[in-house]
């Protein structure tokens, strides 16, 4: 008698594939290109129901970062930093005009209660800030 093998409710006749493990970027500052930006589902926060922006970023080494930003108008909020960097105003926002822009991002790690560590984009800034840091570092090293 043949016995069907079942793995978590999936029979061998069904097609499935394993997801590749996420290559976690180190904490630090990066240059990233905006691949996609759109409004996603709202969430409940201490401020009430809050809209969110889903953004997909590509690092210079090709790794992709998927991040949801709360749409809170405050200088320490990454979505606000992004909108002000690109549009210099919250009055006019076109997500399609964000695509292709290069920005600076800062990544920090958080670990949840299950011990899973993930990368968060905690700050968005002009890439000129990175260029200034590199120039200053190079001059210091060369004692110019």
Number of C-alpha atoms within 10 A of each C-alpha: 3 4 5 9 11 10 8 6 7 11 12 11 9 6 7 9 5 5 6 6 6 10 11 13 17 11 13 11 18 20 20 25 21 19 18 17 20 14 14 14 10 14 11 9 10 6 7 9 10 14 17 19 18 16 21 18 24 19 18 12 8 10 13 19 20 16 16 20 21 19 17 15 14 10 12 12 16 23 25 21 18 21 21 17 14 17 14 13 11 10 7 9 14 12 14 11 13 20 16 14 12 20 21 19 25 18 18 16 15 11 10 8 6 6 8 8 12 15 19 19 20 15 19 25 21 16 16 12 12 17 11 11 11 12 12 13 12 12 11 10 9 8 7 7
